[in-house]
Amino acid sequence: MARLTALTSLDVHGCKLQALPLTLPPGLQQLNASGNRLAALPEGISRLQHLTHLDVSDNQLRALPSMTALTQLTRLHLGSNWHAGGSLPAALPACMPALVVLDASGIGLKVSTRGNWHVPSYMPVCVALSEGGSKRWI
């Protein structure tokens, strides 16, 4: 799949995948892998420097690989994961300066203040919370 260098959008929503390829196309800007059976994301996802939208909601993720290189990411959908424990890195939004939407609904995550998430004060982030599906800017 890494040979598909011109591919910018990949939608594998609901394909019952248990894993994503270790190497994804380097020019990928949008990846929708929601509604699968993913327990982990490949480490290679951190090399997708052009990625702006990542949806891995409704899977079985328990942790995330390093995502510090995903500086172009504007939308990150993680909802309905962490069913068997695990954690979401507290500094996650801080390493993504372009992040506008962080959907963490359905994972029992409590986000009450900007301080809990280490989000820079100049960066408004819309967070979808578990509490009734409400969304809040922090």
Secondary structure, DSSP 4 states (H G I P E B T S, - for coil): -TT-TT--EEE-TTS--S---SS--TT--EEE--SS--S---GGGGG-TT--EEE--SS--------TT-TT--EEE--S--TTS----TTTGGG-TT--EEE-TTTT-----HHHHT--TT---EEE-SSTT-EEE-
